């Protein structure tokens, strides 16, 4: 993944009931760049959110879904999702504070 900066790695947070429930155990879910590695994701979280210390990163690749409109068949874009677990002594991520 050449020439991608840390602020290009994290695309947006995932806001679902399950991801909001995991925040109590300091697990935060993000959509990330499809070519980002676990170490790049950990570095991006620590640089973007002050006081956050990453314990582990779990990633998953999501294939695009097949969609059709009439006779035309297409496919949605594939995505990559990361679940970032913070250490016990790190600060919470402020993006999720008001949700």
C-alpha positions, 0 to 999 in steps of 0.5 A: 500500500504505497503512499497512503497516509494514516489519515487515509486508512480509516474511512468512517466508523460503523454505527450499528447496535452490535458495534455500540454494544461492544464499546463498553469493552473498548472495542471500536469498529471502522470501515478502513482502506481495502489495502490497509494492514493491521499495523497501519490501522493501529498506527492510524487509530493512535495518531488520530485519536489522542490518548488511544492505545491499541491492544489488538486489531481484527480485520475482515474483508466484505465482498460486494453484494449482487444487486439487480435492477430489471435485467441488469445485474451488478455488484456493490463495492467490496469493503474492509472492516476493522475491530480495534480493541483498546487497552484498559488504561487508554482513553475512549474514542471521542467520535462515539461519545455522543452516540 
